[in-house]
Amino acid sequence: MILGSESGLMFDWGRRLNVAAKVVSALTYMHEEFVDNGIAHGNLKSNNILFDKNMDPCISEYGLMIAENYDEFVISHKKGIKSKDLIAATFKADVYALGMILLELLTGKVIKNDGFDIVKWVDSVVREEWSIEVFDKSLISQGASEERMMNLLQVALKCLNPSPNDRPSMRQVEVMTNALIEEEEKSISFDT
């Protein structure tokens, strides 16, 4: 679970950015490998991201949503009823879910079904130009780059676009995230 680390390791900006990049990379691979089979994750959430002993993220429960809705999927596929649209929508739903995970990494808030709408809250704070208020206070106190956090927030907001067709592909998200990793590595090499 992303924010429930029991390892005692500090979950600083570098670790969070690393988790984001590895999750995006894994999802990109899965989306490209399984798109012809129509198998998106379908149930992506932070509880389905586990860590190995090195604190590298591992995505669990891939494709379970398709298995749960398999009969409906097969019927629509056999009838040719917008099955490609259904498949595309499931992959775009993964992109939206990734945006939620990125928000969790940035805000330090765990998404719950308690009536609090984190997307609306972030949108309102960003609209009011108080973006710094969105970020986890521990990241600010550790001196994380505000600019790179803002850039990752922009990636998250693109993933959370209300219009599925306007969301980026997972490959596009990977390109944006890798650019942030490169910026982070350059800044670290300047500091040493």
Steps between C-alpha positions, in 0.01 A plus 500: 500500500653829389468720807481222759866402501596291798867478411589807704662660196431865439263545206669811365457670164764287327329177608156630402620610157670161458177320591305714253749431220509124562122468521463702179765290327333174602157622392638622168648157434175326597285735293713448193537124542138423584310758296424248224350268762302789648643443848552822693560495874141595574542538877803722546525661843770555757396189696598297193853637498719293728869531579774241492783490753686773304193727508446455127129514410320195365154528344255235612153392383569579134205416275265390776230745398479338156468159666215627716318644196610226262151388396398855412831552319462178294138574407582852381810369322304229314227743399759757397327754723759770542743250648791719390336795675455289814865395489621856440286625789654243734852604404408869545355411842846366593647839404248674726580260786871571452424872536337422835810308611722792397280730710544268797878512455499880478247584770574224750123444520357153452197486272198381699130474431414745776346776292823701466564561129876542470482587129257789564712615794823498296328675208367773729836555669685509166238738353552735794875486434576351842653187347761467774213420739428181304833336578578280797655725766776246562616541138517877542691472828750261337573758231348313206502696175177696478542526123527122451211435738293749297602322180389163642177663616442618142551142378248379760246762393537398134430140603194618695345685207122448521495419129657155450596582141703798620706294745852413390599147408712311750798541263453879508485491880820297502679758284390783733598306813838399361571867422438576869735220604770643270451848649524356850820310416655812347420707808646233729823492295522879531460477877791258541 
